[in-house]
Amino acid sequence: MLITNISEAKAQLSALIEKVMTGQEVIIGKAGKPVAKLVRYERSEKPRQPGALRGKIKIADDFDELPGDIAEAFGMVDS
């Protein structure tokens, strides 16, 4: 794993991409803390299947209701 900062990453992006293409991971840091990771893109061999998450996602009954404080901030509620 290669660790670099933003300035070096901007200056050497092509070289970093080449390293990622060989399977290496690159961590980019800002102010000494990691903020991003470059990894090789892996395309899924399996085609997407519509409806694959059916029954696994629940939408709350009040999903479309705007909370009162936000509605008031937009002038949509009589105060």
LINKAJO-V592179 format. One record per backbone hydrogen bond with DSSP energy under -1.0 kcal/mol. CO is the residue of the C=O (numbers start at 1). NH is the residue of the N-H. E is the energy in kcal/mol with one decimal. If there is no record, write none. Layout:
# LINKAJO-V592179
co->CO nh->NH e->E
co->CO nh->NH e->E
This chain:
# LINKAJO-V592179
co->2 nh->27 e->-3.3
co->4 nh->29 e->-2.7
co->5 nh->9 e->-2.5
co->6 nh->10 e->-2.6
co->7 nh->11 e->-1.9
co->8 nh->12 e->-1.9
co->12 nh->16 e->-2.4
co->13 nh->17 e->-2.6
co->14 nh->18 e->-1.9
co->15 nh->19 e->-1.9
co->16 nh->20 e->-2.4
co->17 nh->21 e->-2.4
co->19 nh->24 e->-1.9
co->20 nh->23 e->-1.8
co->25 nh->2 e->-2.6
co->26 nh->38 e->-3.5
co->27 nh->4 e->-2.8
co->28 nh->35 e->-2.9
co->28 nh->36 e->-1.8
co->29 nh->6 e->-1.2
co->30 nh->33 e->-1.6
co->33 nh->30 e->-2.7
co->36 nh->28 e->-2.7
co->38 nh->26 e->-2.1
co->49 nh->52 e->-1.6
co->51 nh->54 e->-1.7
co->53 nh->56 e->-2.5
co->60 nh->63 e->-1.7
co->62 nh->65 e->-1.6
co->67 nh->71 e->-2.5
co->68 nh->72 e->-2.6
co->69 nh->73 e->-1.8
co->70 nh->74 e->-1.5
co->71 nh->76 e->-3.2
co->72 nh->75 e->-1.7
